[in-house]
Amino acid sequence: MAKKLTPKQRAERRKIVFSGVMAACVLGAGASAYLPLHMRWETLLRPPGALAEKDMLASCIKCGQCVQVCPVEAIKLADGEGGYGIGVPYIDARTQACDFACDTPQCVLACPTGSLSHHIDAKEQVNMGKARLSRPDACLARQGQGFKGKARGDDFPGIHRYIKVDRWNPIKIADHPYDLELCDLCVRECPIKGAISMQPLSADQPEDDKRRTPVVDDKCVGCGMCEMICPLEKTAIVIDLHREGPKV
């Protein structure tokens, strides 16, 4: 027969059980933060001038100043899926790229801690990543195809500062239709001169073969404009991230 517990013993047991439950909750919360970090942080594109990832996570105070000043609203703050990077700024280039039309990146000027390096004073110093043709067989230019219509459809909310329209005021990409004999949107809308160009598929390609392939140069800063503007349902070009931080 089980010994009957005194009120004091029952209270002590409840404390032990409660402590165990709380410990399990804390461990579970820690794991829920660690796992997304382990799986996702490598996929987050940081704003211009971002320090090396560990330094970025250590120095960023999640103030959101960079978010508020971004002219094209490209910068977001990571949610729970960002793991320990929760609240740290990132860019989802396919949804809204950094169009890099700022003379000096406004996000860098607004950052109070230098997480977005204040040493950045020229576009050539910024290295968010580098574009890569991830699906060459799907690329319209490589197939010799043109493009007519709105790059991402009527409902796409992404915006861009078209230099020839109005450098300072972004407009919806959906309000700027195209009629191209050969699709060159990734080159046409790239904000960095010479960062990407259309080249023949091979050195011996016949002159009457209009197929071309996008070639990315080292001038590419990884702003993501090419990834956003690609008209395919699944983009043919993506940004490979740069994680070393700026050279200062």
Stockholm file with secondary structure:
# STOCKHOLM 1.0

chainA/1-248         MAKKLTPKQRAERRKIVFSGVMAACVLGAGASAYLPLHMRWETLLRPPGALAEKDMLASCIKCGQCVQVCPVEAIKLADGEGGYGIGVPYIDARTQACDFACDTPQCVLACPTGSLSHHIDAKEQVNMGKARLSRPDACLARQGQGFKGKARGDDFPGIHRYIKVDRWNPIKIADHPYDLELCDLCVRECPIKGAISMQPLSADQPEDDKRRTPVVDDKCVGCGMCEMICPLEKTAIVIDLHREGPKV
#=GR chainA/1-248 SS CCCCCCHHHHHHHHHHHHHHHHHHHHHHHHHHHHHHHHHHGGGCBCCTTBCCHHHHHHHCCCCCHHHHHCTTCCEEECCGGGGGGTTCEEECTTTSCCCCCCSSCHHHHHCSSSSBCTTCCSGGGCCSEEEEESCTTTCTGGGTCCEEECTTCTTCCCEECCHHHHSSSCEEGGGSCEEESSCCHHHHTCSSTTSEEEEESSTTCCTTCCCEEEEECTTCCCCCHHHHHCCSSSCSEEEEECCSCCCC
#=GC SS_cons         CCCCCCHHHHHHHHHHHHHHHHHHHHHHHHHHHHHHHHHHGGGCBCCTTBCCHHHHHHHCCCCCHHHHHCTTCCEEECCGGGGGGTTCEEECTTTSCCCCCCSSCHHHHHCSSSSBCTTCCSGGGCCSEEEEESCTTTCTGGGTCCEEECTTCTTCCCEECCHHHHSSSCEEGGGSCEEESSCCHHHHTCSSTTSEEEEESSTTCCTTCCCEEEEECTTCCCCCHHHHHCCSSSCSEEEEECCSCCCC
//
